Amino acid sequence: MRFGPFFRADPFPYIFNPPKPPDNAHEAGQMQVLRMKPPVEYEVVRFCQYCGAPLDEGMSVCPNCKKLN
């Protein structure tokens, strides 16, 4: 190693800090398990692209707007 105004005996004095043991050693040995939330199923509601009225399945335009177009 070089010694001079810009070099130190320890080239990385502050970068690496070794890990410290936990404060409570009893909890460190226990496995922590997170409960999974059940998946949420959303209801799909379709609306008319012109007037916004709710539609039945498979329709994109309500009967009233079909008559106007």
Residue, then its C-alpha position, 0 to 999 in steps of 0.5 A: m500500500r502507498f502512504g502519502p497525503f491521499f492514501r490511508a493504511d485502510p483504503f475503505p475505512y467507512i464503506f463496509n461495516p460488518p453486520k451486527p447481531p440483533d438486539n433480541a437474539h430470541e426473535a432472531g431465530q424465529m421465522q417471520v411469516l407474512r399472511m397472504k391476502p386472498p386475491v380480490e375479484y372485481e366485477v366487470v361492468r360495461f357501459c355504453q360508449y356514447c351515453g354511459a348506460p350500463l350494458d349487458e354482456g357482449m354489447s358495446v352500444c345500448p339500443n337507444c344509441k344504435k337507433l340514433n346512429 
